[in-house]
Amino acid sequence: MSGKKSLRVMVAGGGSWGTALAHVLACGGHEVLLWARDAAVVEAVNARHENPRYLPGRVLHEGLRAPGDTTLFAERELMLLAVPCQQMREFLGRVRTHFAPGLVLVNASKGIELVSRLRMSSLMRELLPPLAYNYVMLSGPSFAAEVLDGQPTAVVLACEEEALGAHLRQAFSTPVFRCYSSTDVCGVELGGAVKNVMAIAAGLCDGLGLGHNSRGALITRGLAEISRLGVALGARPGTFMGLSGLGDLVLSCTGDLSRNRRVGLALAGGGELEEIVRNLGSTAEGVQTTFAVHSLGREYGVETPITDAVHSILQGSRTPRQAIRELMLRNLREE
């Protein structure tokens, strides 16, 4: 893969994010197929160039097609994964025999597997043959609807191979979708995953009417918490000041389109977690990631007070107001 050439791309995952990325890549001149489990989504993409379930009223690139057959995966040189993290193991187990040797796997799902506490790069190392694929993580402040609307967006592509990252940032970029590259896969994955936990916390604060001061404090201390955990797991500190750290954190904690923030808002309003998640209509990765990050903090001896507070609310051992009161009464210390 070298130079600016058309790529044969399969996007796996017919939700809002997979659909938006498939549209962007098609606009960039690539030959893109969008695989979706939902037959109604497949029919709508092929017949009407839209995804009415997840992105109603928005027109998709006319060259985008949606096959229902996973055997077509074998014909693609790049696979973009937009499958929810908690479903990734099952999905890869079903389709990995169709992957062509040397496939580039670009993961766009931000989360940590609950059962194993694995980042997606580690999960794929466990499930896929060594040297059979190249792993890339796509992350950054990006709401699917705004990407599809052509609003200027910047993301980061993390890949251990610097040359591959440099090539993909060029191949993925369009006049309204700008890509940077990084070699810190661990940092970019953790920044994208743990910010979802902080977004739930931000929604809780906003839902309780705690004001802008509280939100500013939450974002700042949330960034410190993400950085502490990331460095303990091997990430570079500077990564968390970039698009997959501070950028995505601010967007998810303040934007009305953030699914995880909406979970926090609903919890603050007295909603039941199971019903809130069911009514969202799409995945809020932060719910399961909260439990995984809580466990990782204990395992690595890292203080994660905001995660712990969200964890206590999600499992029902604290009310939102009780959890926030306890955060404010923690021992005082230097910043």
SULKA-V31418 format. One record per residue. N is the residue number from 1. PHI is phi in degrees with one decimal (NA if undefined). Layout:
n: {N;N}
phi: {PHI;PHI}
This chain:
n: {1;2;3;4;5;6;7;8;9;10;11;12;13;14;15;16;17;18;19;20;21;22;23;24;25;26;27;28;29;30;31;32;33;34;35;36;37;38;39;40;41;42;43;44;45;46;47;48;49;50;51;52;53;54;55;56;57;58;59;60;61;62;63;64;65;66;67;68;69;70;71;72;73;74;75;76;77;78;79;80;81;82;83;84;85;86;87;88;89;90;91;92;93;94;95;96;97;98;99;100;101;102;103;104;105;106;107;108;109;110;111;112;113;114;115;116;117;118;119;120;121;122;123;124;125;126;127;128;129;130;131;132;133;134;135;136;137;138;139;140;141;142;143;144;145;146;147;148;149;150;151;152;153;154;155;156;157;158;159;160;161;162;163;164;165;166;167;168;169;170;171;172;173;174;175;176;177;178;179;180;181;182;183;184;185;186;187;188;189;190;191;192;193;194;195;196;197;198;199;200;201;202;203;204;205;206;207;208;209;210;211;212;213;214;215;216;217;218;219;220;221;222;223;224;225;226;227;228;229;230;231;232;233;234;235;236;237;238;239;240;241;242;243;244;245;246;247;248;249;250;251;252;253;254;255;256;257;258;259;260;261;262;263;264;265;266;267;268;269;270;271;272;273;274;275;276;277;278;279;280;281;282;283;284;285;286;287;288;289;290;291;292;293;294;295;296;297;298;299;300;301;302;303;304;305;306;307;308;309;310;311;312;313;314;315;316;317;318;319;320;321;322;323;324;325;326;327;328;329;330;331;332;333;334;335}
phi: {NA;-148.4;76.6;-88.5;-129.2;-70.0;-104.5;-92.6;-116.1;-115.6;-100.0;-101.3;127.1;-95.9;-79.2;-65.4;-71.2;-61.3;-64.5;-63.7;-68.8;-61.4;-62.3;-60.3;-67.1;-64.8;-63.7;-80.5;93.7;-93.5;-88.5;-116.8;-115.1;-113.8;-90.2;-133.8;-76.0;-80.3;-61.6;-67.8;-66.9;-57.6;-64.0;-68.5;-63.7;-72.2;-89.7;-128.3;55.4;-153.5;-125.8;-66.2;-73.1;-108.0;-136.9;-63.4;81.6;-114.2;-91.5;-91.5;-55.0;-67.0;-84.9;-76.7;-123.9;-125.2;-84.6;-104.1;-109.9;-75.6;-66.1;-68.9;-58.0;-64.4;-88.5;-97.9;-95.9;-138.4;-115.8;-103.3;-97.6;-122.1;-92.2;-52.1;-58.6;-73.1;-105.4;-64.7;-60.5;-63.9;-63.7;-64.6;-60.7;-80.2;-112.0;-63.5;-68.7;-92.4;-76.2;-74.4;-58.3;77.2;-57.7;-91.1;-104.6;-105.2;-90.8;-116.4;-99.0;-104.5;179.8;-129.7;-64.4;-66.5;-64.1;-96.2;61.0;-93.7;-69.4;-65.0;-63.3;-70.8;-61.4;-70.9;-62.5;-73.1;-94.0;-110.3;-60.9;-58.0;66.0;-91.3;-154.4;-116.4;-99.4;-136.6;-110.9;-105.6;-150.6;135.6;-72.9;-157.6;-86.0;-57.2;-61.3;-70.8;-62.1;-67.1;-78.7;81.1;-72.6;-54.9;-139.4;-127.1;-133.2;-126.7;-111.2;-103.2;-150.7;-64.1;-84.5;-60.8;-66.6;-66.6;-61.1;-64.8;-67.1;-68.9;-63.6;-75.7;-66.8;-85.0;-77.7;-132.0;-59.5;-121.3;-133.6;-100.3;-115.1;-106.9;-125.9;-150.1;-102.7;-93.0;-63.4;-58.9;-64.8;-67.5;-64.7;-68.9;-58.8;-69.6;-82.7;-74.4;-60.8;-66.7;-64.5;-65.5;-67.0;-62.3;-61.9;-63.9;-62.7;-61.1;-61.4;-65.2;-66.1;-88.4;70.4;-83.8;91.9;-71.5;-58.5;-64.0;-65.0;-61.7;-64.6;-61.2;-61.9;-66.1;-73.6;-63.9;-62.8;-61.7;-66.7;-59.8;-65.0;-57.9;-66.3;-60.3;-63.4;-62.2;-92.5;109.6;-81.5;-88.2;-56.1;-63.2;-58.8;-78.0;-93.0;-102.1;-63.4;-85.2;-107.5;-58.1;-59.7;-70.4;-63.1;-62.1;-60.8;-70.2;-85.9;-122.0;-83.7;-68.5;-84.9;-72.0;-64.7;-68.0;-62.3;-65.2;-61.2;-62.5;-58.1;-68.3;-64.1;-63.5;-83.0;95.6;-71.6;-88.0;-55.8;-59.3;-69.4;-59.7;-64.1;-65.2;-77.4;-61.7;83.7;-153.3;-78.7;-105.6;-60.2;-65.0;-64.1;-70.2;-63.6;-56.4;-66.0;-67.2;-67.3;-56.0;-67.4;-62.4;-59.5;-65.2;-63.2;-98.1;66.2;-106.0;-70.8;-133.0;-63.2;-70.4;-58.6;-63.3;-65.6;-62.9;-57.3;-65.0;-71.0;-63.5;-88.7;85.4;-89.0;-139.0;-82.2;-54.2;-67.7;-63.1;-64.9;-68.8;-60.7;-67.0;-61.0;-71.7;-99.6;-62.6;-56.0;-75.9;-158.5;-70.0;-68.8}
